[in-house]
Structure formats: structure tokens, C-alpha cells
Amino acid sequence: MISAMVSEIYASIQGEGPFTGERQVFVRLAGCPLRCRYCDTPGSLTAKGHSRRSVEEVLNEVGRLSRKSASQTVSVTGGEPLSQPTFVRDLFKKLKAAQFRTYLETAGIHAKALRSVIGFTDVVAMDIKLPSATGKQLWNEHAEFLKVGKKKIFVKIVIEKRSTLSEIKAAVNLLGKIPTPPLLVLQPVTTISSRTSSPSKEQLADAYQIAASLSRVLIMPQQHKTWKAR
């Protein structure tokens, strides 16, 4: 029986990116290989304290919440969902058979895992992780991921006060190599602790100017924090 470590399952409203305002059922998996400075779900970084649940158990809970919330989109998030790709693939396959729309929230570094699930995925919300946030250079991993996800991807970049224009340029250059670049969302960080600071208006304006070489760019902060939603 295929199972995964699950942090929580709940119905809410999408608060990030181009699908902001859409009702979704969220399946949050536990476990992530990264430690981003701005992580707003630190409780899901490891499997500790979470339960293992089968695909069937998750499907039953998704169905219950979907009927209650009138949602037909299921967002699988984390943690990092692609750390448990066999579970995500089986879950998405069964969700599609049940006429659900599937939405994958990911750090965009597991190209091989994405390849196994992309056929059952409608939308891929991919973060580009800046080195200042992770302490890691992940450009090669992001490049491979973009090749697999293609037109199903939109990209988010979380911008903090410590984010540099040079790394934003590197991210934009990476996206600019794609014949039809994906939508890019520049997301000012939501300050949740002393570890993170919001970018200045000037910093956001500079980032937007750099990204203007791409065809589709938005500046959009997290909205669910404003709504005080999960």
C-alpha cells in the first residue's frame, strides 16, 4: 500500500500566484531537503510528529473536504512533495480519474521525480530558490526541472531584503533561455520572524525592471496571510 508522511489536509483558498482566490483542498506532505530562511511551514520540514497515511485515506479526506468546500482543485504542497514522488504520482493519477484538477507546489529541484508525475499534473507552482535564502546554488537543478515541466509551470521568486539583484538577474536569465518563458511572480517575503525582512519599494522596483525582459511578470505578496487564512 502506497503511503506518505502527511502533515495536514484542509480546505482553504489559494493565496499565492495566478490562482489566488481559488478554492482548493490542500494536502501538505512532511519532509523537505531545503531549509529556506523564510519557510512559513517549519513544522512540515521533517517527518517527526506527523502520521503516515495511505493514498486511499488521503483520497477519502480530499473527497469529504471537496464536497464541503465545493472545490475541484487539489494542491499538494509541503515540505517538498517530490521527496515522496511515488505517493504523489499515485494520488494524482487517482485524483484525475475522479475529475479533480491537480496543482503541485514545489521547490523545483527534483526533475526526475517531476518526470514521473507530470502526466497527471495540471499546474506546477515552481519556486526558484535564491542562494541567499538557501545557502545553495540550485541553478542546474532548476534548469532541468523547467525542461520537464514546460508549459505547465509558473515560477515564483520570494524576495527578501537580503536578496541580491545579481541572483535575481541569474534567475531571469535562466527563464529567458526558454522559448516561451513561464509566468514569473515576484513575491515579497511575508515576515514571520527576525530571520527575514521585507524588501524595500526600491528593491522591488529594481527586481521588476530586471524581470521586464520576460513577457509575463507580476508582483504579488501572499494574500492568505492578509486574509488570516491557512
Summary of the structure (lengths in Angstrom):
residues: 230
radius of gyration: 17.0
end to end distance: 29.9
largest distance: 52.3
contacts: 752
relative contact order: 0.15
helix: 40%
strand: 23%
